[in-house]
């Protein structure tokens, strides 16, 4: 009986500590729940494209939308971009749409997009792109940061760090 | 007489080390995690003499700062900072940018300071940029530290 009590107490304290760890410390790379994000506000916020024209994510409404915040100075961001190019080419006809949002200098982004042959739209900005990233739930300012919206504009997933093709497919394929 | 399990409970609940380590380790048990940049890169600063500042970063395990992205300024702007004496960092290899010099664990920077004698308190603003080994880089962050001349001789007249 004594051992039972000892084990119970130890597990209780451990559970309390784990809960406290989640509460006080970091989010996981999956970014946690998306409940607190105002998806509508994210989709309707304006941001310039590479030609300086104002765009809003809502113009891709009705598609499964992968919104990727990135920067040219961020190595893990560059790692996943070829995966996005491949999936856009392969699954674009089925309703998958990538949009990159670069928090960076316009000229650097232009050069990178041309050189890498990005086959999906890129929006770019500094303070305004940071504000949109924050609105999209990226309060930590971590990059890359990716949100996936379903066809109705609801957030399916959010993720910090480079995505693998398998991980991204497991999110988007059921929604297509 | 105190029952054994009560004693055990008391030991667990009153031992801050058990709770401290469990709180620290528990996120790691949950998989990849991400600290707030201000928690990952904790800054402090002090005046070591009338003409020299010392800035220290405590960098969380699994995080690093880029040496060439550090920038410092002082407020009020009538004061002036000299060239920061950045220690050599470690080399970090990256498939996109090649070798970069980074700092892990701790960084201490001495910075020459001019014009401090007229002020008894001022503010250091530090800009840094770093990443986490889990594959996330942070946007540049700006951290501000208030510095007072407490303990140093020759206290200047307070400024409005």
Interface residues (C-beta under 8 A of the other chain):
Chain A: X2 X5 X6 X9 X10 X13 X14 X17 X18 X20 X21 X22 X24 X25 X26 X27 X28 X29 X71 X73 X74 X75 X76 X77 X78 X79 X103 X130 X140 X141 X142 X143 X144 X160 X161 X162
Chain B: X4 X5 X8 X9 X12 X13 X18 X19 X22 X23 X24 X25 X26 X27 X29 X30 X31 X32 X33 X34 X35 X36 X37 X39 X94 X95 X96 X97 X129 X131 X132 X134 X135 X136 X137 X138 X139 X141
